Amino acid sequence: MQLVSMGDSLTLGRGDPDPAGGWIGWSRRLADLLGISAGDVVNTGAEGATAARVAADQLAAVRQLRPDLVVINCGMNDAVQGSPMSTVRTALTELFDWGTRAGALVLMPALPTPSAKLPVSAFRRRRMERWIAEFDELLRADAARGAVVRVEVAPPEAEHLWCDDGIHLNTAGHVRVATVLADTARRLSPAVAASVADRAS
């Protein structure tokens, strides 16, 4: 069973330090929960990646793979930068369509409400919130057509899940994301459910 994780610094695991060095992150934690070996995890996450950069740079590295599970986690850098929604829509369509053609279950966490810890002005916060609301409409539409499964991972009141910078999840946040994604994958993917059952038997 193979997991492909694509996205930004949250996909890399920023905010969830590994005592041995580097980051752990939700991708590694998700693999552990589902019993996926390290050799079957491909994580292309990159610092600062927007949706367009994920499609342009990271998709090339995995295009020939046929994973069972794909998780795409991006959008917050787009929200900060105010990326044109048309550009984001094009990128997500390419990513989702690839995952569907590969026969994978494609999951995407919904963007959370910006943390109160995020050091931005009230004006910029409102602008980000409007952008995120529009992004969520797009994601819901893609979910309705069966291109992706939208996953709610961080409720608005979950301030304890964020690092002090208000951008990156802390260890508790990465654990929550991994747990919610694992529960969703077990429920929706026959391949995941069968793999988990085999390990339990």
Phi and psi in degrees as a GROMACS rama.xvg file:
@    title "Ramachandran Plot"
@    xaxis  label "Phi"
@    yaxis  label "Psi"
@TYPE xy
-123.387  138.629  GLN-2
-115.629  130.478  LEU-3
-115.649  123.998  VAL-4
-114.986  128.168  SER-5
-130.034  146.184  MET-6
151.784  -144.597  GLY-7
-106.565  -153.582  ASP-8
-65.3515  -26.5319  SER-9
-66.0661  -34.5061  LEU-10
-68.3519  -35.0281  THR-11
-65.4009  -27.4722  LEU-12
108.24  9.81721  GLY-13
-50.6061  134.168  ARG-14
96.6184  -8.65981  GLY-15
-123.541  77.7239  ASP-16
-67.5346  142.882  PRO-17
-94.8268  125.233  ASP-18
-55.3474  -24.7286  PRO-19
-84.8857  -3.79398  ALA-20
115.255  145.138  GLY-21
79.4927  -151.323  GLY-22
-124.948  153.642  TRP-23
-93.6612  -74.6244  ILE-24
83.6442  165.756  GLY-25
-65.5487  -29.7543  TRP-26
-64.8095  -48.7464  SER-27
-64.454  -39.7099  ARG-28
-66.8546  -38.1176  ARG-29
-62.5374  -45.6759  LEU-30
-59.3426  -42.2462  ALA-31
-62.1201  -42.8672  ASP-32
-64.5722  -31.5278  LEU-33
-97.2084  0.0505144  LEU-34
72.1554  29.7057  GLY-35
-91.7554  127.241  ILE-36
-70.2601  155.65  SER-37
-57.9836  -33.437  ALA-38
-69.8098  -14.1811  GLY-39
-105.74  15.2299  ASP-40
-112.595  125.331  VAL-41
-115.92  115.573  VAL-42
-117.959  111.496  ASN-43
-102.886  11.0617  THR-44
-52.0754  143.759  GLY-45
-139.699  141.766  ALA-46
-56.0944  132.507  GLU-47
73.8848  8.21976  GLY-48
-67.0863  132.487  ALA-49
-94.2005  173.054  THR-50
-59.1848  -41.7776  ALA-51
-63.3677  -38.0572  ALA-52
-72.2154  -33.9887  ARG-53
-61.7022  -46.5034  VAL-54
-67.2117  -39.2975  ALA-55
-76.9496  -39.4094  ALA-56
-102.745  -43.5962  ASP-57
-85.2373  -31.8576  GLN-58
-62.07  -35.1734  LEU-59
-60.3071  -31.2778  ALA-60
-76.1364  -17.136  ALA-61
-124.777  0.0745284  VAL-62
-55.7057  -34.188  ARG-63
-85.8444  -4.75263  GLN-64
-79.9077  160.059  LEU-65
-128.967  69.1804  ARG-66
-71.9668  159.343  PRO-67
-83.0616  -30.7771  ASP-68
-138.065  130.248  LEU-69
-124.393  130.231  VAL-70
-121.437  124.586  VAL-71
-113.57  121.906  ILE-72
-129.487  95.4275  ASN-73
-153.168  174.306  CYS-74
125.54  -30.0594  GLY-75
-68.2954  -37.5663  MET-76
-65.0411  -34.7563  ASN-77
-64.9278  -40.7704  ASP-78
-62.871  -41.862  ALA-79
-64.3716  -40.5522  VAL-80
-86.3536  -15.5809  GLN-81
70.1911  41.7446  GLY-82
-57.3585  144.394  SER-83
-59.1138  132.63  PRO-84
-64.3091  -28.9206  MET-85
-62.9694  -38.0141  SER-86
-67.7306  -42.4463  THR-87
-63.6387  -43.5933  VAL-88
-59.7425  -44.6286  ARG-89
-61.83  -43.5571  THR-90
-65.2281  -46.1087  ALA-91
-65.0896  -38.7942  LEU-92
-59.9689  -42.6912  THR-93
-63.5589  -43.7881  GLU-94
-65.8529  -47.6692  LEU-95
-65.2893  -41.4834  PHE-96
-64.9358  -37.7785  ASP-97
-62.278  -47.2458  TRP-98
-60.0185  -41.1419  GLY-99
-64.1563  -45.2327  THR-100
-64.1241  -30.8688  ARG-101
-74.7467  -10.1124  ALA-102
82.3495  17.5538  GLY-103
-90.6809  157.8  ALA-104
-80.6035  121.938  LEU-105
-107.344  119.532  VAL-106
-114.383  146.082  LEU-107
-142.27  120.348  MET-108
-64.9179  137.272  PRO-109
-69.0632  146.609  ALA-110
-70.5343  135.051  LEU-111
-80.2043  165.127  PRO-112
-61.0819  134.936  THR-113
-52.6709  133.836  PRO-114
-61.7407  146.406  SER-115
-64.3778  -18.0274  ALA-116
-76.7786  -16.8537  LYS-117
-65.3918  120.884  LEU-118
-82.0167  75.6717  PRO-119
-131.376  160.024  VAL-120
-69.8814  162.522  SER-121
-60.8292  -38.1159  ALA-122
-62.9811  -47.8717  PHE-123
-66.8661  -35.1891  ARG-124
-62.8723  -44.0015  ARG-125
-62.9707  -38.9034  ARG-126
-64.9203  -41.7145  ARG-127
-63.3795  -41.2281  MET-128
-63.6126  -39.1209  GLU-129
-65.4711  -41.7789  ARG-130
-62.876  -44.6706  TRP-131
-63.4249  -38.1436  ILE-132
-63.0178  -40.4232  ALA-133
-68.4956  -40.2935  GLU-134
-60.349  -41.2757  PHE-135
-66.9265  -35.0983  ASP-136
-61.0618  -42.8523  GLU-137
-62.1907  -45.3933  LEU-138
-64.4601  -40.8728  LEU-139
-63.6563  -38.2456  ARG-140
-64.6699  -41.7897  ALA-141
-65.2297  -36.971  ASP-142
-66.4443  -37.4305  ALA-143
-65.382  -31.7042  ALA-144
-87.8766  3.78213  ARG-145
82.9453  13.7474  GLY-146
-81.1436  -23.3897  ALA-147
-158.402  158.888  VAL-148
-106.816  116.355  VAL-149
-77.5551  129.685  ARG-150
-121.726  121.895  VAL-151
-83.1893  114.605  GLU-152
-114.709  -25.3639  VAL-153
-132.638  101.707  ALA-154
-64.9797  154.927  PRO-155
-55.9916  -29.8811  PRO-156
-84.5017  4.6389  GLU-157
-89.3882  53.4421  ALA-158
-62.4652  -25.3588  GLU-159
-71.242  -6.42434  HIS-160
-90.1469  -3.03578  LEU-161
-110.698  147.843  TRP-162
-68.5946  170.186  CYS-163
-64.3611  -20.9798  ASP-164
-76.4395  -10.4537  ASP-165
72.553  4.85841  GLY-166
-110.531  -42.0097  ILE-167
-104.881  144.436  HIS-168
-69.1156  145.413  LEU-169
-87.7772  -174.04  ASN-170
-57.515  -43.9063  THR-171
-61.1102  -36.878  ALA-172
-66.2014  -43.9204  GLY-173
-65.1612  -37.8475  HIS-174
-62.7568  -43.7626  VAL-175
-62.6802  -46.7371  ARG-176
-59.0604  -46.7891  VAL-177
-60.5742  -41.8078  ALA-178
-65.8671  -45.1656  THR-179
-65.8578  -42.226  VAL-180
-64.422  -40.9767  LEU-181
-63.8675  -44.0681  ALA-182
-61.4344  -41.1432  ASP-183
-65.9462  -44.5509  THR-184
-63.604  -42.0609  ALA-185
-61.6039  -37.1905  ARG-186
-74.7062  -33.5622  ARG-187
-106.249  -20.9024  LEU-188
-107.69  117.512  SER-189
-59.1014  -36.9788  PRO-190
-64.8681  -42.6935  ALA-191
-66.0324  -46.6353  VAL-192
-59.809  -41.3068  ALA-193
-66.9758  -39.7361  ALA-194
-63.9639  -43.7048  SER-195
-65.3046  -40.6377  VAL-196
-64.3056  -39.8379  ALA-197
-62.3766  -39.8976  ASP-198
-67.5992  -33.0368  ARG-199
-77.0445  -22.8402  ALA-200
